[in-house]
Amino acid sequence: MSCRPSPGAQSLPTQMEDTLSGGEREEEEEEEKQEEEGAAPGPEEPVAPQLTEASQVLGTSEIRQLCDHLPPRVTGCPWSLVFCTSRDGFSLRSLYRQMEGHSGPVLLVLRDQDGQMFGAFSSSAFRLSKGFYGTGETFLFSFSPQLKVFKWTGSNSFFVKGDLDSLMMGSGSGHFGLWFDGDLYHGESHPCATFNNEVLARQEQFCIKELEAWVLS
């Protein structure tokens, strides 16, 4: 009587091994799929706000960068261009008139004669005032060429003050972080305690080429 195993008996362990290895592969694939599905999503790129019209100062890249520093309460709010020098003229009084009926907040952006872009975010609309107003949401910024943001230091509350002859933002030691004359043509920028900012323009004194005021609400 022969004890030689039949061909079927020889192939049985191999078939079992193939079945097991196939099942293991399916389990590994399922685990990999679950890991991929459970992986944390990458950071979402900020959505650019809807502008009522194109900006003559800021491009899409600058707008996206600024959005990262705006208060959460204005996220998703449309930007309404309430004042621009090319349309409304170089006049601080005209800026105040265009601001009537708006409570803010406001993003003020400008390009000077040297091509430098800078400005300020104000928690309140610009208006005539006897004293300073605003909140700690207010900040100054410049693109040189990368965006630099200068937030409130808590040192004082000299955020915004406006009269018929000038508009100023930030103060300390007799200097203003950002200052404009009544014609919205000449301006100055100095380091100040309110924001601990650098000079926003290339020089402390500058001339405005284009200025825009956007209401974010």
Contacts in CASP RR format, 6 or more apart in sequence:
PFRMAT RR
TARGET T0000
AUTHOR 0000-0000-0000
METHOD contacts of the structure
MODEL  1
MSCRPSPGAQSLPTQMEDTLSGGEREEEEEEEKQEEEGAAPGPEEPVAPQ
LTEASQVLGTSEIRQLCDHLPPRVTGCPWSLVFCTSRDGFSLRSLYRQME
GHSGPVLLVLRDQDGQMFGAFSSSAFRLSKGFYGTGETFLFSFSPQLKVF
KWTGSNSFFVKGDLDSLMMGSGSGHFGLWFDGDLYHGESHPCATFNNEVL
ARQEQFCIKELEAWVLS
45 64 0 8 1.000
46 64 0 8 1.000
46 67 0 8 1.000
46 68 0 8 1.000
47 67 0 8 1.000
47 76 0 8 1.000
48 60 0 8 1.000
48 63 0 8 1.000
48 64 0 8 1.000
48 67 0 8 1.000
49 63 0 8 1.000
49 67 0 8 1.000
49 76 0 8 1.000
49 77 0 8 1.000
49 78 0 8 1.000
49 79 0 8 1.000
49 216 0 8 1.000
50 76 0 8 1.000
50 78 0 8 1.000
50 79 0 8 1.000
51 63 0 8 1.000
51 78 0 8 1.000
51 79 0 8 1.000
51 81 0 8 1.000
51 214 0 8 1.000
52 78 0 8 1.000
52 79 0 8 1.000
52 80 0 8 1.000
52 81 0 8 1.000
53 81 0 8 1.000
55 63 0 8 1.000
55 81 0 8 1.000
55 109 0 8 1.000
55 212 0 8 1.000
55 214 0 8 1.000
56 84 0 8 1.000
56 86 0 8 1.000
56 210 0 8 1.000
56 212 0 8 1.000
57 109 0 8 1.000
57 110 0 8 1.000
57 111 0 8 1.000
57 117 0 8 1.000
57 210 0 8 1.000
57 211 0 8 1.000
57 212 0 8 1.000
58 66 0 8 1.000
58 109 0 8 1.000
58 117 0 8 1.000
58 212 0 8 1.000
62 117 0 8 1.000
62 143 0 8 1.000
62 147 0 8 1.000
65 147 0 8 1.000
66 107 0 8 1.000
66 121 0 8 1.000
66 141 0 8 1.000
66 147 0 8 1.000
67 75 0 8 1.000
69 121 0 8 1.000
69 139 0 8 1.000
69 141 0 8 1.000
69 147 0 8 1.000
69 149 0 8 1.000
70 107 0 8 1.000
70 121 0 8 1.000
70 216 0 8 1.000
71 105 0 8 1.000
71 123 0 8 1.000
71 137 0 8 1.000
74 105 0 8 1.000
74 216 0 8 1.000
74 217 0 8 1.000
77 216 0 8 1.000
77 217 0 8 1.000
78 216 0 8 1.000
79 107 0 8 1.000
79 214 0 8 1.000
79 215 0 8 1.000
79 216 0 8 1.000
80 214 0 8 1.000
80 215 0 8 1.000
80 216 0 8 1.000
80 217 0 8 1.000
81 212 0 8 1.000
81 213 0 8 1.000
81 214 0 8 1.000
82 98 0 8 1.000
82 99 0 8 1.000
82 102 0 8 1.000
82 106 0 8 1.000
82 213 0 8 1.000
82 214 0 8 1.000
82 215 0 8 1.000
83 94 0 8 1.000
83 95 0 8 1.000
83 98 0 8 1.000
83 99 0 8 1.000
83 211 0 8 1.000
83 212 0 8 1.000
83 213 0 8 1.000
84 210 0 8 1.000
84 211 0 8 1.000
84 212 0 8 1.000
84 213 0 8 1.000
85 184 0 8 1.000
85 208 0 8 1.000
85 210 0 8 1.000
85 211 0 8 1.000
85 212 0 8 1.000
86 210 0 8 1.000
88 94 0 8 1.000
88 95 0 8 1.000
88 98 0 8 1.000
89 184 0 8 1.000
90 183 0 8 1.000
90 184 0 8 1.000
90 185 0 8 1.000
90 208 0 8 1.000
90 211 0 8 1.000
91 182 0 8 1.000
91 183 0 8 1.000
91 184 0 8 1.000
92 164 0 8 1.000
92 165 0 8 1.000
92 166 0 8 1.000
92 167 0 8 1.000
92 180 0 8 1.000
92 181 0 8 1.000
92 182 0 8 1.000
92 183 0 8 1.000
92 184 0 8 1.000
93 164 0 8 1.000
93 182 0 8 1.000
95 126 0 8 1.000
95 167 0 8 1.000
95 184 0 8 1.000
95 213 0 8 1.000
96 126 0 8 1.000
96 127 0 8 1.000
96 128 0 8 1.000
98 213 0 8 1.000
99 106 0 8 1.000
99 125 0 8 1.000
99 126 0 8 1.000
99 127 0 8 1.000
99 213 0 8 1.000
101 125 0 8 1.000
102 125 0 8 1.000
102 215 0 8 1.000
102 217 0 8 1.000
103 124 0 8 1.000
103 125 0 8 1.000
103 217 0 8 1.000
104 122 0 8 1.000
104 123 0 8 1.000
104 124 0 8 1.000
104 125 0 8 1.000
104 215 0 8 1.000
104 216 0 8 1.000
104 217 0 8 1.000
105 121 0 8 1.000
105 122 0 8 1.000
105 123 0 8 1.000
105 124 0 8 1.000
105 125 0 8 1.000
105 137 0 8 1.000
105 215 0 8 1.000
105 216 0 8 1.000
105 217 0 8 1.000
106 121 0 8 1.000
106 122 0 8 1.000
106 124 0 8 1.000
106 125 0 8 1.000
106 126 0 8 1.000
106 213 0 8 1.000
106 214 0 8 1.000
106 215 0 8 1.000
106 216 0 8 1.000
107 120 0 8 1.000
107 121 0 8 1.000
107 122 0 8 1.000
107 213 0 8 1.000
107 214 0 8 1.000
107 216 0 8 1.000
108 119 0 8 1.000
108 120 0 8 1.000
108 121 0 8 1.000
108 122 0 8 1.000
108 126 0 8 1.000
108 211 0 8 1.000
108 212 0 8 1.000
108 213 0 8 1.000
108 214 0 8 1.000
109 117 0 8 1.000
109 118 0 8 1.000
109 119 0 8 1.000
109 211 0 8 1.000
109 212 0 8 1.000
109 214 0 8 1.000
110 117 0 8 1.000
110 118 0 8 1.000
110 119 0 8 1.000
110 208 0 8 1.000
110 209 0 8 1.000
110 210 0 8 1.000
110 211 0 8 1.000
110 212 0 8 1.000
111 117 0 8 1.000
111 208 0 8 1.000
111 209 0 8 1.000
111 210 0 8 1.000
112 118 0 8 1.000
112 201 0 8 1.000
112 202 0 8 1.000
112 206 0 8 1.000
112 207 0 8 1.000
112 208 0 8 1.000
112 209 0 8 1.000
113 206 0 8 1.000
113 207 0 8 1.000
113 208 0 8 1.000
113 209 0 8 1.000
114 201 0 8 1.000
114 202 0 8 1.000
114 203 0 8 1.000
114 206 0 8 1.000
115 209 0 8 1.000
116 142 0 8 1.000
116 143 0 8 1.000
116 144 0 8 1.000
116 200 0 8 1.000
116 201 0 8 1.000
116 202 0 8 1.000
116 206 0 8 1.000
117 142 0 8 1.000
117 143 0 8 1.000
118 140 0 8 1.000
118 141 0 8 1.000
118 142 0 8 1.000
118 143 0 8 1.000
118 144 0 8 1.000
118 178 0 8 1.000
118 189 0 8 1.000
118 200 0 8 1.000
118 201 0 8 1.000
119 140 0 8 1.000
119 141 0 8 1.000
119 142 0 8 1.000
119 178 0 8 1.000
119 200 0 8 1.000
120 138 0 8 1.000
120 139 0 8 1.000
120 140 0 8 1.000
120 141 0 8 1.000
120 169 0 8 1.000
120 178 0 8 1.000
121 137 0 8 1.000
121 138 0 8 1.000
121 139 0 8 1.000
121 141 0 8 1.000
122 134 0 8 1.000
122 138 0 8 1.000
122 159 0 8 1.000
122 160 0 8 1.000
122 169 0 8 1.000
123 134 0 8 1.000
123 135 0 8 1.000
123 136 0 8 1.000
123 137 0 8 1.000
123 138 0 8 1.000
123 159 0 8 1.000
124 133 0 8 1.000
124 134 0 8 1.000
124 135 0 8 1.000
124 160 0 8 1.000
125 215 0 8 1.000
126 160 0 8 1.000
126 162 0 8 1.000
126 167 0 8 1.000
126 213 0 8 1.000
127 133 0 8 1.000
127 162 0 8 1.000
128 162 0 8 1.000
128 163 0 8 1.000
128 164 0 8 1.000
129 160 0 8 1.000
129 161 0 8 1.000
129 162 0 8 1.000
129 163 0 8 1.000
131 161 0 8 1.000
132 157 0 8 1.000
132 158 0 8 1.000
132 159 0 8 1.000
132 160 0 8 1.000
132 161 0 8 1.000
132 171 0 8 1.000
133 159 0 8 1.000
133 160 0 8 1.000
133 161 0 8 1.000
134 157 0 8 1.000
134 159 0 8 1.000
134 160 0 8 1.000
135 159 0 8 1.000
136 151 0 8 1.000
136 152 0 8 1.000
136 154 0 8 1.000
136 157 0 8 1.000
136 159 0 8 1.000
137 152 0 8 1.000
138 152 0 8 1.000
138 159 0 8 1.000
138 160 0 8 1.000
138 169 0 8 1.000
139 149 0 8 1.000
139 150 0 8 1.000
139 151 0 8 1.000
139 152 0 8 1.000
139 195 0 8 1.000
140 149 0 8 1.000
140 150 0 8 1.000
140 169 0 8 1.000
140 170 0 8 1.000
140 177 0 8 1.000
140 178 0 8 1.000
140 195 0 8 1.000
140 197 0 8 1.000
140 200 0 8 1.000
141 147 0 8 1.000
141 148 0 8 1.000
141 149 0 8 1.000
141 150 0 8 1.000
141 200 0 8 1.000
142 148 0 8 1.000
142 198 0 8 1.000
142 200 0 8 1.000
142 201 0 8 1.000
148 198 0 8 1.000
150 195 0 8 1.000
150 196 0 8 1.000
150 197 0 8 1.000
150 198 0 8 1.000
151 195 0 8 1.000
152 159 0 8 1.000
152 194 0 8 1.000
152 195 0 8 1.000
153 193 0 8 1.000
153 194 0 8 1.000
153 195 0 8 1.000
153 196 0 8 1.000
154 194 0 8 1.000
155 193 0 8 1.000
155 194 0 8 1.000
155 196 0 8 1.000
156 171 0 8 1.000
156 172 0 8 1.000
156 193 0 8 1.000
156 194 0 8 1.000
157 194 0 8 1.000
158 170 0 8 1.000
158 171 0 8 1.000
158 172 0 8 1.000
158 192 0 8 1.000
158 193 0 8 1.000
158 194 0 8 1.000
159 169 0 8 1.000
159 170 0 8 1.000
159 194 0 8 1.000
160 167 0 8 1.000
160 168 0 8 1.000
160 169 0 8 1.000
160 170 0 8 1.000
161 167 0 8 1.000
161 168 0 8 1.000
161 169 0 8 1.000
161 171 0 8 1.000
162 168 0 8 1.000
164 182 0 8 1.000
165 181 0 8 1.000
165 182 0 8 1.000
166 179 0 8 1.000
166 180 0 8 1.000
166 181 0 8 1.000
166 182 0 8 1.000
167 179 0 8 1.000
167 180 0 8 1.000
167 182 0 8 1.000
168 176 0 8 1.000
168 177 0 8 1.000
168 178 0 8 1.000
168 179 0 8 1.000
168 180 0 8 1.000
169 176 0 8 1.000
169 177 0 8 1.000
169 178 0 8 1.000
169 179 0 8 1.000
169 194 0 8 1.000
170 176 0 8 1.000
170 177 0 8 1.000
170 178 0 8 1.000
170 192 0 8 1.000
170 194 0 8 1.000
170 195 0 8 1.000
171 177 0 8 1.000
171 192 0 8 1.000
171 193 0 8 1.000
171 194 0 8 1.000
172 192 0 8 1.000
172 193 0 8 1.000
172 194 0 8 1.000
173 192 0 8 1.000
173 193 0 8 1.000
175 190 0 8 1.000
175 191 0 8 1.000
175 192 0 8 1.000
176 188 0 8 1.000
176 189 0 8 1.000
176 190 0 8 1.000
176 192 0 8 1.000
177 189 0 8 1.000
177 190 0 8 1.000
177 191 0 8 1.000
177 192 0 8 1.000
177 194 0 8 1.000
177 195 0 8 1.000
177 197 0 8 1.000
177 200 0 8 1.000
178 187 0 8 1.000
178 188 0 8 1.000
178 189 0 8 1.000
178 200 0 8 1.000
179 187 0 8 1.000
179 188 0 8 1.000
179 189 0 8 1.000
180 186 0 8 1.000
180 187 0 8 1.000
180 208 0 8 1.000
181 187 0 8 1.000
184 208 0 8 1.000
184 211 0 8 1.000
185 207 0 8 1.000
185 208 0 8 1.000
186 205 0 8 1.000
186 206 0 8 1.000
186 207 0 8 1.000
186 208 0 8 1.000
187 205 0 8 1.000
187 206 0 8 1.000
187 207 0 8 1.000
187 208 0 8 1.000
188 204 0 8 1.000
188 205 0 8 1.000
188 206 0 8 1.000
189 197 0 8 1.000
189 199 0 8 1.000
189 200 0 8 1.000
189 201 0 8 1.000
189 204 0 8 1.000
189 206 0 8 1.000
190 199 0 8 1.000
190 204 0 8 1.000
191 197 0 8 1.000
191 198 0 8 1.000
191 199 0 8 1.000
END
